[in-house]
Amino acid sequence: MCATAIAADSTGLTDIVAPLEHLRVLEAESIQILREVVAEFERPVMLYSIGKDSSVLLRLAQKAFHPGPIPFPLLHVDTTYKFREMIEFRDWYAAEVGVRLIVHTNTDAIDAGAQPFALGTQRCCGLLKTKALLDALAAERFDAAFGGARRDEERSRAKERVFSLRDAHGQWDPKRQRPEPWNLLNSRLGPGQSVRVFPLSNWTELDVWQYIDAEQIPIVPLYFAKEREVLVRGNTLTVVEHPFVPVLPDERLERVRCRMRSLGCSPCTGAIRSDADTVPRIIAELIATRQSERQLRVIDHDQDSSMELKKREGYF
Amino acid sequence: MAAGGLLRICTAGSVDDGKSTLIGRLLYDSRGVYEDQVHSVREASRHRGAGPIDFSLFTDGLKAEREQGITIDVAYRYFATAKRKFILADTPGHEQYTRNMATGASTADVAILLVDARNGVRPQSRRHAEIARLLGISEFVLAINKMDLVDFDREVSDAIVADFGALLNGAHTHVVPISALHGDNVIGPSDRMPWYGGPGLLGYLEELEINRDPAEGAFRYPVQLVLRPSDGFRGYAGRILSGSINAGDAVTIWPSGRTTVVNRIVTRDRDLDTARAPMSVVLTLEDHIDLSRGDMITVGAPQLGRRLDAEIVWMDERALDPARLYLLKHTTRTVTAELDCALTLNQIGSVGVTTSQPLIFDPYADNRATGSFLLIDPDSNFTAGAGMITRGADAYGASPVRRDAAERLAALARAASSDEAAIDAVRATLAELLR
């Protein structure tokens, strides 16, 4: 049955995954959403996290408005703890695409010494991600913010709408969500309200990778396996880029062939042991794997229902 | 659509019929969930004393739902097999959340109706089946669950099938007796029900052919955006809701009724000779016509009118008030609308609708995309209703009114015996048309 049909198989990849025709349907749906927002909102912006989903979103935006330019800026909320390679990629790719990039950091919190080991991940995310995001959106009065979140990522996201209404404080009320029948989107806002828009709602992690492969979309090299110097602690591999990451006396850095399955802040994002150094190999690995992509993200597990709580507070 | 490709499913059933358990089982057995999710669900199941693994925890995503052990909002789930990709809308069984059931059904190709073998068809199951039919679903799977609790007895299953037959009259229904909890007939066939003899539920869905290919309908293309990046270029961005189009085809622009020719079909990858639903493209036209968002490009005439009859599902706690005006969003056009009867939350009714500007539409039965609309409360901005157009209700049918009217006026004028008679006839007809 399908369980065996999807089993890892290094040969004949096209035989063991669903046909690619569905990617064109997802693409068309996402483009429709992007255009609808530009038509109906005054000040849209795209939240750019530098990850693979952001890369796909950016490609879809290029397609939606071709032959015109992308008619909104990108916003990167920089915690200053992102991987160095992410920042290099961000600056190169924004210039390559020719889109305006806004970078916002909660400098007050950074100056006061905010970092995950001092504050705990919840409070650190709250200051450097959620608060920084809300401040940046308010500063330029953005009324619609695209995000690359997908419903398959996490179980509270499965109930998220394409247009996710936020109140004046950027917060989400899961019990007062607007129904979204058909592909008709209600873009009416009350005073102070805004929407987070998720054009990739119906994409899965596998869809994203297959699309990256089909479209040859550039992604951050951290996704590809190579030998990296990491701190090995149990099953967790951490790339140490900041002096505050505690290394215990009996621990040392090891060279391990590994890659990132999702990208976040370097102290809170673990690498996986992997030999997948090309997109097709990543897809093959993904089909074989039984671990979900957010498993290595410390922040989702810091509390029961933690993603739902973060979203209620204004996280995207 | 031939078998293969994307299949959109919605599920329906009463509370406690085991819907979340079935979906959890489908995801688990088809590897739509990962090991760490299984681990956290296993931990939570143990915590709640729900046995080794409570499959419903894969889908009940919100904290309140897990606490109350119920599903309160529509959740979307994704899984794929070697044959196709599935998008599944898991919709709640509680009557007060009928609006979510309608939402889930609105985009679905097939509905899985789940009933508890011990209880048979209950009023809520009937209501959900009716909603799914109303929303245009013609493919059903009747899944008779908890067969393990009735000793896998064929007679129990047969009695439920007989009861349901009348309800789904006119729709195609496949019946599968299952045990979601134990996995019987969910993925593959179960040896505990040899009398059944059919494929498992997932096996059936993998092979199911849906006879509704939007690309085969009449060409309908609402303009989303006008793109004018440079002086020479003027393109109309949109999504093909139905039908297909070739460069060089003659098209009609609505509401003006003017005709022109498609010059180019532009995409970032390359210009296309042919494009079909559900693609998003950019069209350029031979003639410089004033065309903006909310207008529609078609082949073959849609209906056009300000008055129509519709089935409306009311989705807001604040009741439909015929004394108020609502916003109506249809394709890419938003107008104000008056409605002629009252409805309360989760009620469904036939309502007469009058709009401030004409809509360019087809009946919902012919075209889901051009036959559907949202109603928005202008005070709260909440999506208060979902509408499906039954028919146009303008004085002369809602056929392409303008062109017909012009022809009719011309015919009246020609037939009149004097100039005065012609003026009177035209004036009377105009008054009637503009009423």
Interface residues (C-beta under 8 A of the other chain):
Chain A: M1 C2 A3 A5 I6 D15 I16 V17 A18 P19 E21 H22 R24 V25 E27 A28 E29 I31 Q32 R35 E36 V38 A39 Q62 K63 A64 F65 H66 P67 G68 P69 R151 D152 R155 S156 R157 A158 K159 P174 K175 Q177 R178 P179 E180 P181 W182 N183 L184 N186 R188 L189 G190 Q193 S201 N202 T204 L206 D207 T289 R290 Q291 S292 Q295 D304 S305 E308
Chain B: G4 G5 L6 D29 S30 R31 V33 Y34 E35 D36 Q37 F58 T59 D60 G61 L62 K63 A64 R66 I72 D73 V74 A75 Y76 R77 Y78 A80 T81 A82 K83 R84 K85 I87 R99 N100 A102 T103 S106 T107 I187 G188 G200 L202 G203 E206 Q224 L225 L227 R228 P229 S230 F233 G235 A237 G238 R239 V266 T267 R268 D269 P278 M279 S280 V282 R293 M315 L327 K329 H330 T332 R368 A369 S372 F373 L374 I376 P378 S380 N381 F382 T383 A386
